[in-house]
Amino acid sequence: MNPYSYDVQALERKARAVRRHIVRLNANSPAGGHTGADLSQVELLTALYFRVLNVAPDRLDDPQRDIYIQSKGHAVGCYYCVLAEAGFFPVEWLETYQHANSHLPGHPVRQKTPGIELNTGALGHGLPVAVGLALAAKKSNSTRRIFLITGDGELAEGSNWEAALAAAHYGLDNLVIINDKNNLQLAGPTRRNHEYRSAGR
């Protein structure tokens, strides 16, 4: 069960706080950040951590906790801001984002940051791992759910499509894939670089 279960108004207030953190975090980072990618998933991550996920800072070792994977690892700034607001680590850590010896590097690193479940960075790795975790949970009759946010730019990676086929094949109803369809990737608009709407036709 989610420890917060915020209503819509509380989620909106929390999302505003997260957006303020993101702007400061990226402005103060010596390496910059991915502000657009961070801001495009604020509502998604806020709703997950303050309404949906069965996870809490004091239950990080609970074998039945839900798992969230930040597949688009470059948007870790938003992830850090949500984790800080949810009490996984002190909000003051946000001031150290991408600084030397920080607990908050430029991509998610489980060994450095409380609440991070999977190291991600290179696109296309999150979904295959999520499928494996969901399949393992299903085979062990666990109530655990696996949530993942990917981006429409990341969906150009073939490994995602192979993983999606496997998820369908194994009937992984404990896997929730959220596509942050912001119509952009590093090289420009996704429609100019690849078009995947035809996959649903």
TAUR-V507163 format. One line per field, one symbol per residue. ss: DSSP state (H for helix, E for strand, C for the rest). phi: phi as a letter, one per 40 degrees, with the letter a starting at -180 (. if undefined). burial: b if it has 24 or more other ideal C-beta (glycine too) atoms within 12 Angstrom, else e. A space follows every 10 residues. Layout:
ss=???
phi=???
burial=???
This chain:
ss=CCCCCCCHHH HHHHHHHHHH HHHHHHHHCC CCCCHHHHHC CHHHHHHHHH HHCCCCHHHC CCCCCCEEEE CCHHHHHHHH HHHHHCCCCC HHHHHHCCCC CCCCCCCCCC CCCCCCCCCC CCCCCHHHHH HHHHHHHHHC CCCCCEEEEE ECCHHHCHHH HHHHHHHHHC CCCCEEEEEE CCCEECCEEH HHHCCCHHHH C
phi=.ccbfccdcc cccccccccc ddccdccccc bgabdccccc bdcccccccb abccaadcbc bcccccbbbc ccccccdcdc ccccccgcac dccdcbdgcd gccbccacbd cbbdgccacb accgcccdcc cccccccccc fccdbbbabb bccccccccc ccccccccdc gcccbbbbcc ccgbadchcc ccbabbcccc c
burial=eeebebeeee beebbebbbe bbbbbbeebe eebbbbbbbb bbbbbbbbbb bbbbbbeeee eeeebbbbbb bbbbbbbbbb bbbbbbebbe bebbebbbee ebbbbbbbbe eebbbbbbeb eebbbbbbbb bbbbbebeee eeebbbbbbb bbbbbebebb eebbeebeee ebebbbbbbb bbebbeeeeb eeeeebeeee e
